[in-house]
Amino acid sequence: MSDLDRVQILGAGGWGTAVAILLAKEGRPVSLWARSEAFLDDLRSSGENRKYLPSVPLPDSLGYGLDPDADLYVEAVPTQHIRKTLEALPLGPAPVISLSKGLEVGTQLRPTQILRDVLGERDYGVLSGPSHGEEVARGLSATLVVASESSDFSEAVQKRFMGETFRVYTSS
């Protein structure tokens, strides 16, 4: 498993933006994608996500748009929009971590099942736990679990996300 250096966040809501802020503060390549280019332009120009995380500055190192060379995709799209969103994106073969919760209406599939259905075989995982995007974005302490069928992938995600105030543990 690679170092998961280049991270692409798919979804610029509160949770996706919070994770982008968390990872970009390390100075390693992180790019934030949103379906609306106008929304990304506003993030770029204002230096904050005024809609979902007002008054939380975005790091200067954060990239905007789709990074075709990502080592890891972090899916942060509402569950009901995962399928349609990812079918429209030209994603490479990198593994995917889902931040989404719930079941898809109609199919009753979990987010990782939708991802596998749309993107095919690759490593998948879920990052979840008792946390709030606005707290993580402001650097408050949080503890989460990354779960995956691949222990190597879980450990690589743990290593990439673990920080002083953001603790990540692994599970199968």
N, C-alpha and C positions, 0 to 999 in steps of 0.2 A: 504494500500500500504506500502511495506517495505521501509527501508531507502535506498535501492538500493546501498548497501555498496560495494559489489564485482561487478566490471564492466569488461566485456569482450568486447574489441574492435575487430571487425571482418574486417580486411583490414588494411594493413600497408603502404598505400600510404601517401601522404602529409597530407590530412585532417584527416585520421584515426590516424596517428602518432601524429599530433598536439593535437587532443582531448585526446589521451592517455597521452601525456606530461602534459597537463592541469590538468587532474584528478589525475595523479600519484604524482604530486607535493604536493597534500594534505596528502600523506602518507597512503591513504586507498588503498585496493587491486584493482589493475588495471592490466589486462593482455592484451597483443597485439598479435593478431594472423595474420599470413600471409600464403598464400597457399604454399610457398616455405620454407622448413626448413633451407635451405642454406641461404636464405635472413634473416631469424630470427637469425641464428648463426652470421651473419655479424653485425646485429644490436647489439646483445649481446656483441660481442667482440670489436667492434669499439666505442660503446657508442653513436652512432648517426645513423640517417637514411641518409646515404651518397647519396642515389639516389634521395630522395624527399625533404629532409630538411637538406642539408649539413651545418655543423658548428653549429647545434643546439643540445646541449647535451641531451641525454635521462636520466631521473632520475634513480638513483640506485634502487629505489623502484619498478620500472616497471617490471612486469613479462612478460614472452614470452611463447606463445603456447596457447592452448585451456584450459580454466578454466571451468570444468564441473559443478561447484557450483556457477556460476555467478548469481547475482540478477538482472542484466540488460545486455542485448546485445546491442551494438552500432554497427550497420551495416554501414560500410564505403567502400563498394565494388562498383566498377563501375556498373551502372544499367544493362548493357548487360550481366553481369556475376553473378548477385545476385542469380538467380534461380539455376544455375548449382553449384555454390559455396555452397549455403545453403542446397541443397539436399544431398550433400556429408558430411555434418558436423553433428555429434551427439549432437545436442543442447537440453538443458533442457527446462522447461516450462516458463522460465523468459520472461518478456516483452522485446520489441525491439524498439529502436529508430533508425530511418534511417537518414543517412547523405547524401544519394545519391540523385541525381537530374535526371530529364529526364523521358523518357518513354522507355519501353522495345520494341525493334524492333519486329515486327510481332504481338504482342498482344496489343500494345499501353497501357499497364498497368503502373501505377505509382509504384515507389518502394514499398510503403506500401501495394499495392494490390498484388504485386509479393510475398512479405513476407507472407501475409495472405494465399495466394494460396499454398505456400510451407510449412509453419509452422502451419497453422490452427489457431484456435481462441486463442487469448491472447491479451494483451494490446499492441497497436502499436502507434507510434508517429513519428513526423518529427522534426528535429532540423535544422533550416535554417535561413539565414540572410546575410546581407552584411558583409562578413568576408573572410579572406584568411588564409589558414593553416599556412603559414610561419609567419604571424603576430601573430596569436594566440599562436603558439609554442614559440615565443619570448616574450610573455607576454604583447603584445600591446592590447589596449582596443578594445573590440568587443561587439556588442549587437545582440542577436539572439532571435528567437521565437521558443518555442516548442509547437507544435500543436498535439492534440490527441482528439479522441472522448471521452476519459475518463478524466475528470477534475482532479480527484485524481492522475492519472498517470502523467499528465502534471505538476501538482504541485510538485510531488515527483522528477521528472526529473529537474525541475527548482531549487529545493532545493539542489539537488546533484551537479549540474553544476555551479550554481551561485558562482561567486568569485569577488575579488576586481577589476579585469580588464575584467571579462567575465560576462556580464549581460544577463540574460535569462528571457524572459517574456512568458506568456502562452496565448494560443488561442485554440478555438475549431475548 
